[in-house]
């Protein structure tokens, strides 16, 4: 199954985030609802979660088993191998999109080369403003360049 076949399913952030939760490991529906609320700060409707889980199961991306949780029988959902591969492809595509959006806003530390999204430590050295990830990299840079 190609990623393109499932694009209509991944129409919004909520469904995407459900996949992230499932990728982290097996869980029951209520657990998905509560993790979503805790992490995103918004409620998600069971009328979105359960039909989506059913769609994923029908496509062979998710399977369920019945387990006893506390004193209740719960349907535990987990990604199949095909579902994990689908998520990896989807996450790579999303990562590329995020990178293309964020990359122009990154600054590179003049000492260690790490990428800085916001902030950083700025210092004028030899009349030139330099950007570092932290004061320690600035100090290290000055020590190294003084020795040259």
MODAUR-V894837 format. One record per backbone hydrogen bond with DSSP energy under -0.5 kcal/mol. CO is the residue of the C=O (numbers start at 1). NH is the residue of the N-H. E is the energy in kcal/mol with one decimal. If there is no record, write none. Layout:
# MODAUR-V894837
co={CO	CO}
nh={NH	NH}
e={E	E}
This chain:
# MODAUR-V894837
co={2	2	3	3	4	6	6	9	12	13	14	15	16	17	18	19	20	21	22	27	28	29	30	31	32	33	34	35	36	36	37	45	45	46	48	49	50	51	52	53	54	55	56	56	57	61	63	65	65	67	67	68	69	69	72	72	74	74	75	75	76	77	78	80	81	82	83	84	85	86	87	88	89	90	91	92	93	94	95	96	97	98	99	102	103	107	109	114	115	116	120	121	123	123	125	128	130	131	132	134	135	136	137	138	139	140	141	142	143	145}
nh={5	6	6	7	7	9	10	11	16	17	18	19	20	21	22	23	24	25	25	77	32	33	34	35	36	37	38	39	40	41	41	48	49	50	52	53	54	55	56	57	58	59	61	62	60	80	78	67	76	69	74	70	71	72	69	74	67	76	29	77	65	27	63	84	85	86	87	88	89	90	91	92	93	94	95	96	97	98	99	100	101	102	103	105	106	116	113	109	117	107	122	132	125	130	128	125	123	110	121	138	139	140	141	142	143	144	145	146	147	148}
e={-0.7	-0.6	-1.1	-0.6	-0.8	-1.5	-1.3	-1.7	-1.9	-3.1	-2.0	-1.9	-1.7	-2.4	-2.5	-2.4	-1.5	-0.7	-0.8	-2.7	-1.9	-2.3	-2.7	-2.7	-2.4	-2.1	-2.6	-2.6	-3.0	-0.6	-1.7	-2.0	-2.0	-2.2	-1.5	-2.6	-2.2	-2.4	-2.6	-2.3	-2.6	-1.7	-2.7	-1.0	-1.4	-2.3	-2.5	-0.5	-3.5	-0.6	-3.6	-0.5	-0.5	-2.0	-3.3	-0.5	-2.7	-0.8	-0.6	-0.5	-2.0	-2.2	-2.8	-2.5	-2.1	-2.4	-2.4	-2.4	-2.3	-2.7	-3.3	-2.2	-2.1	-2.4	-2.8	-2.3	-1.9	-2.7	-2.9	-2.3	-1.4	-2.8	-3.1	-2.5	-1.8	-3.8	-1.0	-2.8	-0.5	-2.6	-0.5	-3.1	-0.6	-3.0	-1.6	-2.9	-2.2	-2.7	-3.6	-1.6	-2.5	-2.4	-2.7	-2.3	-2.3	-2.6	-2.7	-1.9	-1.2	-0.6}
